[in-house]
Amino acid sequence: MDTFPLYAVLVSLVGMFGIFAAHRRPNVREAVTVVTALAKFAIVAAMLPGVLDGETYVFSAGEFVAGIEFVLRADPLGMLFAFLASLLWIVTSFYSIGYMRGLDEHGQTRYFASFAASLSATMGIAFAGNLVTIFLFYELLSVATYPLVAHDETAEARSAGRKYLAYTMFGGGVLVLAGTVLVFWLVGTVTFTPGGIEGLAAVANADGTVVQIAYLLLAVGFGVKAGLMPLHQWLPTAMVAPTPVSGLLHAVAVVKSGAFGVARVTLDVFGPEVAYQLGMGLVISAVAAFTLLAASFIALRKDHLKQRLAYSTVSQLSYIVLGLGLFGPYGLIGALLHIPAHAFMKLTLFFCAGAIHVETHTDHISQMAGIGKRMPVVFGAFALAAAGMAGIPLFAGFVSKYYLLIGGIEMGAAFTPVGYYLAGALLVSGVLNIAYFWPVVYTAFFEAEGDHDAKPLVDFRFGGERRSILAATDGGERIDDAEDRGSEDDSEADDVDIDPADLQPDFSDTTERRDYSEPAPLVDGEYAVDRKPSDHVVPEDGEDAARDDGRTDHGTHDDHAHHEGPPPGGWRRLTPSEALRGEETTWFMLAPILAAVTGAILVGVVPYEVVFLELVEVIVEGVLAGTEAAP
């Protein structure tokens, strides 16, 4: 019996108790976090060579319930998820230190402990050997991540946490349990088998309706965490959490556990051939195609950066589910490779959003004109990751989407013309990715604070509005144009007060019918997270104006703190030497950003040499071999 999978699960659980024990000593607490993350990765990496050579590490704790064992098994598919999650936890741990200290956040011990517990549950999902074991860790992950979602402890945060539990634990979890019971009733086992559980194909031939129901229960249950529409609403709401948590939710653990669960169900419970024969592969692919297009259109109108990234995640996760429904090796390779590809790219984007917030307290795209000169490295990394999300060559997203396109065309040529439509949806989604990421890059690098055209691709009705800083098209006007036009009421035009604070929606007006769910409503006149000091403030005129390095103090806070948009006089341009020295933010945040974007580039340029493509090929070969061997 191999204990490596058990150690991989337990090490972060032990680390959680160490974090609690060091709650009075922040440096020790964070050292425990980093050491635990390194230890987990070392354990997982130690199993990697053996798994690539065909070895499977299995730990069994004996019978768990109704003759079903509690089994942890490190196979190629589980190793793909575990290796990715343990690697990125190291990066996220360093970033969390910079983020939480930069904002002087409360509850930091609880935060780091919950992170450790979440990674323990994630390892359990990755190495689960049957449906009962994965269900157990699937529910534990929801419990462990709840304190992270509700971290701010505001009414909005608690509401988001309740919605998160309702969708993922009481919704998705119940469906997974029902599907597990039905599969056990049909074939008497729930053990994962590459190519599908033996006997399910025969049952499907005899009574396809019952097997279809079992597949839908499991796929939809895991699809809740994967953000498939219309079960995605918890995900944008959860953006009230700190940005490292958003990175965890969207790139590493939670949504990936949902996509991973759909992969387990399709590849190791039913098998791709049975799923296709039942018509379920086409069903989940069609739902995924609708989700990736609809979420992209919604992302176009989000002005809050994290909200735009949230709907981008809803869209991108659907690529994985779509590929799993494509009956062929290329579609499967593309789907599985998109798991690490999306993780590196999306983690970079969220890390950049968090650094922008810590340094400037700017969250809205319409307030970011010219901010690229203030944070050139951060926005440069954002631009590179965004290019990868759109499928530009030399980035991770291009490789996985290339395989998916070939898989769709292969399916269309050999089986059904629907494959061509799915490939077309992928192409349209790539164009939409450019449409909602390019305005962010353009606004940051190519617009000036005093001559800003915010574009109508944001949180208002198309065409702009009269009292708005947004671009006016045929449906609205800019406020500076209102002063020049011949108004029927000149006295009203003369009284126009162009106060930037008045140009944002009034979230305190609860009678307003329009949906301003993002960003969160103000609490005591400010956002909950902004009640913590930023490590960059704007001094009064004449105060410390001639500092030697031209920078504001870190770690100070006064009544003149800068909370949104450019400070008086505009963003300060960093010199090339300052940018090279990483002075736009702390290295605790900048180094993880550079590490994540480097990973996105390496997966795009040398995917085989960085293990992920090699692992994916081993997985697909095993699934196809199991499918051929199945009766």
For each residue, the residues with C-beta under 8 A, 3 or more apart:
1: 58 59 60
2: 5 57 58 59 74
3: 6 7 59
4: 7 8 43 46 47 57 59 74
5: 2 8 9 47 57 58 59 72 73 74 123 127
6: 3 9 10 59 72
7: 3 4 10 11 43
8: 4 5 11 40 43 44 47 74 82 86 123 127
9: 5 6 12 13 72 120 123 124 127
10: 6 7 13 14 120
11: 7 8 14 15 36 39 40 43 120
12: 9 15 16 36 37 40 89 116 117 119 120 123
13: 9 10 16 17 116 117 120
14: 10 11 17 18 36
15: 11 12 18 19 32 33 35 36 39 116
16: 12 13 19 20 113 116 117 120
17: 13 14 20 21
18: 14 15 21 22 32 36
19: 15 16 22 23 29 32 33 36 109 112 113 116
20: 16 17 23 109 113
21: 17 18
22: 18 19 25 28 29 32 109
23: 19 20 29 109
24:
25: 22 28 29
26: 29 30 108
27: 30 31
28: 22 25 31 32
29: 19 22 23 25 26 32 33 108 109 112
30: 26 27 33 34 93 97 112
31: 27 28 34 35
32: 15 18 19 22 28 29 35 36
33: 15 19 29 30 36 37 93 96 97 112 115 116
34: 30 31 37 38 90 93 94
35: 15 31 32 38 39
36: 11 12 14 15 18 19 32 33 39 40 116
37: 12 33 34 40 41 86 89 90 93 119
38: 34 35 41 42 90
39: 11 15 35 36 42 43
40: 8 11 12 36 37 43 44 86 89 119 123
41: 37 38 44 45 86 87 89 90
42: 38 39 45 46
43: 4 7 8 11 39 40 46 47 86
44: 8 40 41 47 48 79 82 83 86 123
45: 41 42 48 83 86
46: 4 42 43
47: 4 5 8 43 44 50 51 57 74 79
48: 44 45 51 52 79 83 611
49: 52 53
50: 47 53 55 57
51: 47 48 54 55 56 57 74 75 76 79 615 618
52: 48 49 76 611 614 615 618
53: 49 50
54: 51
55: 50 51
56: 51 73 74 75
57: 2 4 5 47 50 51 73 74
58: 1 2 5 71 72 73 74 129
59: 1 2 3 4 5 6 71 72 73
60: 1 69 70 71 72 129
61: 64 69 70 71
62: 69 70
63: 67 68 69 70
64: 61 68 69 70 132 133
65: 68 132
66: 184
67: 63
68: 63 64 65 130 132 184 190
69: 60 61 62 63 64 129 130
70: 60 61 62 63 64 132 133 136
71: 58 59 60 61 128 129 130 133 191
72: 5 6 9 58 59 60 124 127 128 129 133
73: 5 56 57 58 59 78 127 128 129 192
74: 2 4 5 8 47 51 56 57 58 78 79 82 127
75: 51 56 78 79 192 194 622
76: 51 52 79 80 615 618 619 622
77: 80 81 260 263 264 267 268 336 619
78: 73 74 75 81 82 126 127 128
79: 44 47 48 51 74 75 76 82 83 126 615
80: 76 77 83 84 336 339 340 612 615 616 619
81: 77 78 84 85 122 125 126 256 257 260 339
82: 8 44 74 78 79 85 86 122 123 126 127
83: 44 45 48 79 80 86 87 611 615
84: 80 81 87 88 252 256 339 340 343 612
85: 81 82 88 89 119 122 123 126 252 253 256
86: 8 37 40 41 43 44 45 82 83 89 90 119 123
87: 41 83 84 90 91
88: 84 85 91 92 251 252 343 344 347 596
89: 12 37 40 41 85 86 92 93 115 119 252
90: 34 37 38 41 86 87 93 94
91: 87 88 94 95 347 592 595 596
92: 88 89 95 96 115 244 247 248 252 347 592
93: 30 33 34 37 89 90 96 97 115
94: 34 90 91 97 98 588 591 592
95: 91 92 98 99 244 247 351 354 588 589 592 593
96: 33 92 93 99 100 111 112 115 244
97: 30 33 93 94 100 101 588
98: 94 95 101 102 358 585 586 587 588 589 592
99: 95 96 102 103 105 242 243 244 354 355 358 588 589
100: 96 97 103 105 108 111 242 244
101: 97 98 104 105 588
102: 98 99 358 359 534 535 585 586 589
103: 99 100 242 358 529 532 533 534 535
104: 101 532 533
105: 99 100 101 108 111 151 242 532
106: 153 532
107: 110 111 151 153
108: 26 29 100 105 111 112
109: 19 20 22 23 29 112 113
110: 107 113 114 147 151
111: 96 100 105 107 108 114 115 147 148 151 242
112: 19 29 30 33 96 108 109 115 116
113: 16 19 20 109 110 116 117
114: 110 111 117 118 144 145 147 148
115: 33 89 92 93 96 111 112 118 119 148 244 248
116: 12 13 15 16 19 33 36 112 113 119 120
117: 12 13 16 113 114 120 121 144
118: 114 115 121 122 141 144 145 148 248 253
119: 12 37 40 85 86 89 115 116 122 123 253
120: 9 10 11 12 13 16 116 117 123 124 144
121: 117 118 124 125 137 140 141 144 253
122: 81 82 85 118 119 125 126 137 141 252 253 257
123: 5 8 9 12 40 44 82 85 86 119 120 126 127
124: 9 72 120 121 127 128 133 134 136 137 140
125: 81 121 122 128 134 137 138 141 257 260 261
126: 78 79 81 82 85 122 123 260
127: 5 8 9 72 73 74 78 82 123 124
128: 71 72 73 78 124 125 133 134 136 137 192 264
129: 58 60 69 71 72 73 133 191 192
130: 68 69 71 133 134 189 190 191 192
131: 134 135 176 179 180 183 184 190 192 218 269
132: 64 65 68 70 135 136 180 190
133: 64 70 71 72 124 128 129 130 136 137
134: 124 125 128 130 131 137 138 176 261 264
135: 131 132 138 139 173 176 177 180
136: 70 124 128 132 133 139 140
137: 121 122 124 125 128 133 134 140 141
138: 125 134 135 141 142 172 173 176 222 225 257 261
139: 135 136 142 143 169 173
140: 121 124 136 137 143 144
141: 118 121 122 125 137 138 144 145 253 254 257
142: 138 139 145 146 164 165 168 169 173
143: 139 140 146 169
144: 114 117 118 120 121 140 141 147
145: 114 118 141 142 148 149 164 245 248 249 253 254
146: 142 143 149 150 161 164 165
147: 110 111 114 144 150 151 161
148: 111 114 115 118 145 151 241 242 245 248 249
149: 145 146 157 160 161 164 238 240 241 245 249
150: 146 147 153 157 158 160 161 241
151: 105 107 110 111 147 148 157 241 242 245
152: 156 157 240 241 242 528 529
153: 106 107 150 157 158
154: 157 158 240 520 523 528
155: 158 159
156: 152 159 160 240 520 521 523 528
157: 149 150 151 152 153 154 160 161 240 241 520 528
158: 150 153 154 155 161 162
159: 155 156 162 163 237
160: 149 150 156 157 163 164 234 237 238 240 241
161: 146 147 149 150 157 158 164 165
162: 158 159 165 166
163: 159 160 166 167 233 234 237 238
164: 142 145 146 149 160 161 167 168 234 237 238
165: 142 146 161 162 168 169 170
166: 162 163 169 170 171 234
167: 163 164 170 171 172 224 231 233 234
168: 142 164 165 171 172 173 224 225 234 254
169: 139 142 143 165 166 172 173
170: 165 166 167 173 174
171: 166 167 168 174 175 224 231
172: 138 167 168 169 175 176 220 221 222 223 224 225 231 258
173: 135 138 139 142 168 169 170 176 177 221
174: 170 171 177 178 221
175: 171 172 178 179 217 218 220 221 224
176: 131 134 135 138 172 173 179 180 217 218 221 222 261
177: 135 173 174 180 181 221
178: 174 175 181 182 217 221
179: 131 175 176 182 183 214 215 216 217 218 221 265
180: 131 132 135 176 177 183 184 190 218
181: 177 178 184 185
182: 178 179 185 186 210 213 214 217
183: 131 179 180 186 187 190 197 200 214 218 269
184: 66 68 131 180 181 187 188 189 190
185: 181 182
186: 182 183 199 200 203 210 211 214
187: 183 184 197 198 199 200 203
188: 184 199
189: 130 184 197 199
190: 68 130 131 132 180 183 184 197 269
191: 71 129 130 197
192: 73 75 128 129 130 131 197 264 268 269
193: 196 197 198 268 269 626
194: 75 267 268 622 623 625 626
195: 267 268 271 273 622 623 624 625 626 627 628 629 630
196: 193 200 201 267 268 269 270 271 272 273 274 626 627 630
197: 183 187 189 190 191 192 193 200 268 269 270 271
198: 187 193 630 631
199: 186 187 188 189 202 203
200: 183 186 187 196 197 203 204 211 269 270 271 274
201: 196 204 205 271 273 274 630 631
202: 199 205 206 631
203: 186 187 199 200 206 207 210 211
204: 200 201 207 208 211 270 274 277 278
205: 201 202 208
206: 202 203
207: 203 204 210 211
208: 204 205 211 212 277 278
209: 212 213
210: 182 186 203 207 213 214
211: 186 200 203 204 207 208 214 215 270 274 278
212: 208 209 215 216 278 279 280
213: 182 209 210 216 217
214: 179 182 183 186 210 211 217 218
215: 179 211 212 218 219 265 270 275 278 280
216: 179 212 213 219 220 280 283
217: 175 176 178 179 182 213 214 220 221
218: 131 175 176 179 180 183 214 215 221 222 261 265 269
219: 215 216 222 223 262 265 266 280 284
220: 172 175 216 217 223 224 228 231
221: 172 173 174 175 176 177 178 179 217 218 224 261
222: 138 172 176 218 219 225 226 257 258 259 260 261 262 264 265
223: 172 219 220 226 227 228 231 258 262 284 287 321
224: 167 168 171 172 175 220 221 227 228 231 234 258
225: 138 168 172 222 254 255 257 258 259 261
226: 222 223 255 258 259 261 262 317 318 320 321
227: 223 224 231 232 235 255 258 291 295 313 314 317 318
228: 220 223 224 231 232 287 288 291 317 318 321
229: 232 287 290 291 294 295 314
230: 233
231: 167 171 172 220 223 224 227 228 234
232: 227 228 229 235 236 291 295 314
233: 163 167 230 236 237
234: 160 163 164 166 167 168 224 231 237 238
235: 227 232 238 249 250 255 310 313 314
236: 232 233 239 307 310 311 314 517 518
237: 159 160 163 164 233 234 240 517
238: 149 160 163 164 234 235 241 246 249 310
239: 236 246 304 306 307 310 518
240: 149 152 154 156 157 160 237 520 528
241: 148 149 150 151 152 157 160 238 245 246 249
242: 99 100 103 105 111 148 151 152 245 246 354 529
243: 99 246 247 306 350 351 353 354 357
244: 92 95 96 99 100 115 247 248 350 354
245: 145 148 149 151 241 242 248 249
246: 238 239 241 242 243 249 250 306 309 310 350 353 354
247: 92 95 243 244 250 251 252 346 347 350 351 354
248: 92 115 118 145 148 244 245 251 252 253 254
249: 145 148 149 235 238 241 245 246 253 254 255
250: 235 246 247 254 255 309 310 313 346 350
251: 88 247 248 255 256 313 342 343 344 346 347 350
252: 84 85 88 89 92 122 247 248 256 343 347
253: 85 118 119 121 122 141 145 248 249 256 257
254: 141 145 168 225 248 249 250 257 258
255: 225 226 227 235 249 250 251 258 259 313 317
256: 81 84 85 251 252 253 259 260 339 343
257: 81 122 125 138 141 222 225 253 254 260 261
258: 172 222 223 224 225 226 227 254 255 261 262 317
259: 222 225 226 255 256 262 263 317 320 321 339
260: 77 81 125 126 222 256 257 263 264 339
261: 125 134 138 176 218 221 222 225 226 257 258 264 265
262: 219 222 223 226 258 259 265 266 284 320 321 324
263: 77 259 260 266 267 320 324 335 336
264: 77 128 134 192 222 260 261 267 268 269
265: 179 215 218 219 222 261 262 268 269 270
266: 219 262 263 269 270 271 272 275 281 284 324 325
267: 77 194 195 196 263 264 271 272 324 332 619 623
268: 77 192 193 194 195 196 197 264 265 271 623
269: 131 183 190 192 193 196 197 200 218 264 265 266
270: 196 197 200 204 211 215 265 266 274 275 278 280
271: 195 196 197 200 201 266 267 268 274 275 623 626 627 630
272: 196 266 267 275 276 281 324 327 332 623 627
273: 195 196 201 276 277 327 627 630
274: 196 200 201 204 211 270 271 277 278
275: 215 266 270 271 272 278 280 281 325
276: 272 273 279 280 281 282 327 415
277: 204 208 273 274
278: 204 208 211 212 215 270 274 275 281
279: 212 276 282 283
280: 212 215 216 219 270 275 276 283 284 325
281: 266 272 275 276 278 284 285 324 325 326 327
282: 276 279 285 286 325 416 418
283: 216 279 280 286 287 325
284: 219 223 262 266 280 281 287 288 321 322 324 325
285: 281 282 288 289 321 322 324 325 326 418 422
286: 282 283 289 290 325 418 422
287: 223 228 229 283 284 290 291 318 321
288: 228 284 285 291 292 318 319 321 322 325
289: 285 286 292 293 318 322 421 422 425
290: 229 286 287 293 294
291: 227 228 229 232 287 288 294 295 314 315 318 321
292: 288 289 295 296 315 316 318 319 322 425 426 429
293: 289 290 296 297 315 425 428 429 432
294: 229 290 291 297 298
295: 227 229 232 291 292 298 299 311 312 314 315 318
296: 292 293 299 300 311 312 315 429 432 433 435 436
297: 293 294 300 301 432
298: 294 295 301 302 311
299: 295 296 302 308 311 312 315 432 436
300: 296 297 432 435 436 457
301: 297 298 457 458 459 460 462
302: 298 299 307 308 310 311 436 458 459 518
303: 307 308 364 365 366 454 458 459 460
304: 239 307 308 363 364 365 459 518 519
305: 308 309 353 356 363 364 365 368 440
306: 239 243 246 309 310 350 353 363 518
307: 236 239 302 303 304 310 311 518 519
308: 299 302 303 304 305 311 312 365 436 440
309: 246 250 305 306 312 313 346 349 350 353
310: 235 236 238 239 246 250 302 306 307 313 314
311: 236 295 296 298 299 302 307 308 314 315
312: 295 296 299 308 309 315 316 346 349 389 433 436 437
313: 227 235 250 251 255 309 310 316 317 346
314: 227 229 232 235 236 291 295 310 311 317 318
315: 291 292 293 295 296 299 311 312 318 319 429 432 433
316: 292 312 313 319 338 342 346 389
317: 226 227 228 255 258 259 313 314 320 321 342
318: 226 227 228 287 288 289 291 292 295 314 315 321 322
319: 288 292 315 316 322 323 334 335 338 342 400 401 404 426 429
320: 226 259 262 263 317 323 324 335 336 338 339 342
321: 223 226 228 259 262 284 285 287 288 291 317 318 324 325 335
322: 284 285 288 289 292 318 319 325 326 335 404 422 425 426
323: 319 320 326 331 332 334 335 336 338 403 404 407
324: 262 263 266 267 272 281 284 285 320 321 331 332 335
325: 266 275 280 281 282 283 284 285 286 288 321 322 331
326: 281 285 322 323 330 331 332 334 335 404 407 408 410 411 419 422
327: 272 273 276 281 331 411 415
328: 331 332 407 410 411 414
329: 332 333 407 620 624
330: 326 333 334 403 404 406 407 410
331: 323 324 325 326 327 328 334 335 403 404 406 407 408 410 411
332: 267 272 323 324 326 328 329 335 336 407 619 620 623
333: 329 330 336 337 403 407 613 616 617 620
334: 319 323 326 330 331 337 338 400 401 402 403 404 405 406 407
335: 263 319 320 321 322 323 324 326 331 332 338 339 400 404
336: 77 80 263 320 323 332 333 339 616 619 620
337: 333 334 340 341 399 400 403 603 607 612 613 616
338: 316 319 320 323 334 335 341 342 397 400 401 404
339: 80 81 84 256 259 260 320 335 336 342 343
340: 80 84 337 343 344 396 603 612
341: 337 338 344 345 388 396 397 399 400 600 603 604 612
342: 251 316 317 319 320 338 339 345 346 389 396 397 400
343: 84 88 251 252 256 339 340 346 347
344: 88 251 340 341 347 348 385 388 396 596 597 599 600 603
345: 341 342 348 349 385 388 389 395 396 397 600
346: 247 250 251 309 312 313 316 342 343 349 350 385 389
347: 88 91 92 247 251 252 343 344 350 351 596
348: 344 345 351 352 381 382 384 385 593 596 597 600
349: 309 312 345 346 352 353 382 385 386 389
350: 243 244 246 247 250 251 306 309 346 347 353 354
351: 95 243 247 347 348 354 355 381 589 592 593 596
352: 348 349 355 356 378 379 381 382 385 593
353: 243 246 305 306 309 349 350 356 357 363
354: 95 99 242 243 244 246 247 350 351 357 358 589
355: 99 351 352 358 359 375 378 584 585 589 590 593
356: 305 352 353 359 360 362 363 368 371 375 378
357: 243 353 354 360 361 362 363 529
358: 98 99 102 103 354 355 361 534 535 536 585 589
359: 102 355 356 374 375 534 535 536 584 585
360: 356 357 371 374 375 534 536 562
361: 357 358 530 534 561 562 563 564
362: 356 357 367 368 371 564 565
363: 304 305 306 353 356 357 367 519 564
364: 303 304 305 367 368 504 519 564 565
365: 303 304 305 308 368 439 440 443 454 458
366: 303 443 452 454 458 469 470
367: 362 363 364 564 565 566
368: 305 356 362 364 365 371 440 443 444 565
369: 443 444 447 448 449 452 454 566
370: 373 374 444 447 448 449 452 566 570 571
371: 356 360 362 368 374 375 379 443 444 566 571
372: 375 376 379 441 444 445
373: 370 376 445 571 572 573 574
374: 359 360 370 371 571 572 573 574 584
375: 355 356 359 360 371 372 378 379 574 584 585
376: 372 373 379 380 574 579 584
377: 380 381 579 582 584 590 593 594
378: 352 355 356 375 381 382 584 585 590 593
379: 352 371 372 375 376 382 383 441 444 445
380: 376 377 383 384
381: 348 351 352 377 378 384 385 593 594 596 597
382: 348 349 352 378 379 385 386 440 441 444
383: 379 380 386 387 441 445
384: 348 380 381 387 388 395 597 600 601
385: 344 345 346 348 349 352 381 382 388 389 395 596 597 600
386: 349 382 383 389 390 433 437 438 440 441
387: 383 384 390 392 395 437
388: 341 344 345 384 385 391 392 395 396 397 398 600 601 604
389: 312 316 342 345 346 349 385 386 397 433 437
390: 386 387 397 430 433 434 437
391: 388 395 397 398 401 402 430 433
392: 387 388 395 397 398
393: 398 604
394: 398 601 604 605
395: 345 384 385 387 388 391 392 398 600 601 604
396: 340 341 342 344 345 388 399 400 599 600 601 603 604 607
397: 338 341 342 345 388 389 390 391 392 400 401 600 604
398: 388 391 392 393 394 395 401 402 604
399: 337 341 396 402 403 603 604 607 613
400: 319 334 335 337 338 341 342 396 397 403 404
401: 319 334 338 391 397 398 404 405 426 430
402: 334 391 398 399 405 406
403: 323 330 331 333 334 337 399 400 406 407
404: 319 322 323 326 330 331 334 335 338 400 401 407 408 423 426
405: 334 401 402 408 409 423 426 427
406: 330 331 334 402 403 409 410
407: 323 326 328 329 330 331 332 333 334 403 404 410 411 419
408: 326 331 404 405 411 412 419 420 422 423 426
409: 405 406 412 413 419 420 423
410: 326 328 330 331 406 407 413 414 419
411: 326 327 328 331 407 408 414 415 416 418 419 422
412: 408 409 415 416 417 418 419 420 421 422 423
413: 409 410 419
414: 328 410 411
415: 276 327 411 412 419
416: 282 411 412 419
417: 412 420 421
418: 282 285 286 411 412 421 422
419: 326 407 408 409 410 411 412 413 415 416 422 423
420: 408 409 412 417 423 424
421: 289 412 417 418 424 425
422: 285 286 289 322 326 408 411 412 418 419 425 426
423: 404 405 408 409 412 419 420 426 427
424: 420 421 427 428
425: 289 292 293 322 421 422 428 429
426: 292 319 322 401 404 405 408 422 423 429 430
427: 405 423 424 430 431
428: 293 424 425 431 432
429: 292 293 296 315 319 425 426 432 433
430: 390 391 401 426 427 433 434
431: 427 428 434 435
432: 293 296 297 299 300 315 428 429 435 436
433: 296 312 315 386 389 390 391 429 430 436 437
434: 390 430 431 437 438
435: 296 300 431 432 438 439 457
436: 296 299 300 302 308 312 432 433 439 440 457
437: 312 386 387 389 390 433 434 440 441
438: 386 434 435 441 442
439: 365 435 436 442 443 455 457
440: 305 308 365 368 382 386 436 437 443 444
441: 372 379 382 383 386 437 438 444 445
442: 438 439 445 446 447
443: 365 366 368 369 371 439 440 446 447 452 454 455
444: 368 369 370 371 372 379 382 440 441 447
445: 372 373 379 383 441 442
446: 442 443
447: 369 370 442 443 444 451 452 453
448: 369 370 451 452 570
449: 369 370 452 566 570 571
450: 570
451: 447 448
452: 366 369 370 443 447 448 449 469
453: 447 471
454: 303 365 366 369 443 458 469 470 471
455: 439 443 458 470 471
456: 460 462 463 464 470 471 473
457: 300 301 435 436 439
458: 301 302 303 365 366 454 455 470
459: 301 302 303 304 505 516 518
460: 301 303 456 464 465 468 470
461: 465 475
462: 301 456 473 475
463: 456 472 473 474 475 476
464: 456 460 468 470 471 472 473 475 476 477 478
465: 460 461 468 470 476
466: 476 477 479 482
467: 479 502 503
468: 460 464 465 472 476 478 479 503
469: 366 452 454 478 479 500 503
470: 366 454 455 456 458 460 464 465 476 478
471: 453 454 455 456 464 478
472: 463 464 468 475 476 477 478 481
473: 456 462 463 464 476
474: 463
475: 461 462 463 464 472
476: 463 464 465 466 468 470 472 473
477: 464 466 472 481 482 485
478: 464 468 469 470 471 472 481 482
479: 466 467 468 469 482 483 496 498 503
480: 483 484 498
481: 472 477 478 484 485
482: 466 477 478 479 485 487 493 496
483: 479 480 493 496
484: 480 481
485: 477 481 482 493
486:
487: 482 490 492 493
488:
489: 492 493
490: 487 493 494
491: 494 495
492: 487 489 495 496
493: 482 483 485 487 489 490 496
494: 490 491
495: 491 492
496: 479 482 483 492 493
497: 502
498: 479 480
499: 502 503
500: 469 503 504 565
501: 504
502: 467 497 499
503: 467 468 469 479 499 500
504: 364 500 501
505: 459 512 514 516
506: 509 512
507: 516 519 520 521 522
508: 521 522
509: 506 512
510:
511:
512: 505 506 509 516
513:
514: 505
515:
516: 459 505 507 512 521
517: 236 237
518: 236 239 302 304 306 307 459
519: 304 307 363 364 507 527
520: 154 156 157 240 507 523 527 528
521: 156 507 508 516
522: 507 508 525 526 527
523: 154 156 520 526 527 528 531
524: 531
525: 522
526: 522 523 530 531 563
527: 519 520 522 523 530 531 563
528: 152 154 156 157 240 520 523 531
529: 103 152 242 357 532
530: 361 526 527 534 563
531: 523 524 526 527 528
532: 103 104 105 106 529
533: 103 104 537 555 556 557 561
534: 102 103 358 359 360 361 530 537 557 561 562 563
535: 102 103 358 359 554 555 586
536: 358 359 360 552 554 562
537: 533 534 552 553 556 557 558 560 561 562
538: 552 560 561 562 567 568
539: 543 544 545 552 560
540: 543 560
541: 545 568
542: 545
543: 539 540
544: 539 547 552 553
545: 539 541 542
546:
547: 544 550 551
548:
549: 583
550: 547 572
551: 547 583
552: 536 537 538 539 544
553: 537 544 556
554: 535 536 586
555: 533 535
556: 533 537 553
557: 533 534 537 561
558: 537 561
559:
560: 537 538 539 540
561: 361 533 534 537 538 557 558
562: 360 361 534 536 537 538 567
563: 361 526 527 530 534
564: 361 362 363 364 367
565: 362 364 367 368 500
566: 367 369 370 371 449 570 571
567: 538 562 570 571
568: 538 541
569:
570: 370 448 449 450 566 567
571: 370 371 373 374 449 566 567
572: 373 374 550
573: 373 374
574: 373 374 375 376 578 579 583 584
575: 578 579
576: 579 580
577: 580 581
578: 574 575 581 583 584
579: 376 377 574 575 576 582 583 584
580: 576 577
581: 577 578
582: 377 579 585 587 590
583: 549 551 574 578 579
584: 355 359 374 375 376 377 378 574 578 579 590
585: 98 102 355 358 359 375 378 582 589 590
586: 98 102 535 554 589 590
587: 98 582 590 591
588: 94 95 97 98 99 101 591 592
589: 95 98 99 102 351 354 355 358 585 586 592 593
590: 355 377 378 582 584 585 586 587 593 594
591: 94 587 588 594 595
592: 91 92 94 95 98 351 588 589 595 596
593: 95 348 351 352 355 377 378 381 589 590 596 597
594: 377 381 590 591 597 598
595: 91 591 592 598 599
596: 88 91 344 347 348 351 381 385 592 593 599 600
597: 344 348 381 384 385 593 594 600 601
598: 594 595 601 602
599: 344 396 595 596 602 603 610
600: 341 344 345 348 384 385 388 395 396 397 596 597 603 604
601: 384 388 394 395 396 597 598 604 605
602: 598 599 605 606 607 609 610
603: 337 340 341 344 396 399 599 600 606 607 610 612
604: 341 388 393 394 395 396 397 398 399 600 601 607
605: 394 601 602
606: 602 603 609 610
607: 337 396 399 602 603 604 610 612 613
608: 613 614
609: 602 606
610: 599 602 603 606 607 613
611: 48 52 83 614 615
612: 80 84 337 340 341 603 607 615 616
613: 333 337 399 607 608 610 616 617
614: 52 608 611 617 618
615: 51 52 76 79 80 83 611 612 618 619
616: 80 333 336 337 612 613 619 620
617: 333 613 614 620 621
618: 51 52 76 614 615 621 622
619: 76 77 80 267 332 336 615 616 622 623
620: 329 332 333 336 616 617 623 624
621: 617 618 624 625
622: 75 76 194 195 618 619 625 626
623: 194 195 267 268 271 272 332 619 620 626 627
624: 195 329 620 621 627 628
625: 194 195 621 622 628 629
626: 193 194 195 196 271 622 623 629 630
627: 195 196 271 272 273 623 624 630
628: 195 624 625
629: 195 625 626
630: 195 196 198 201 271 273 626 627
631: 198 201 202
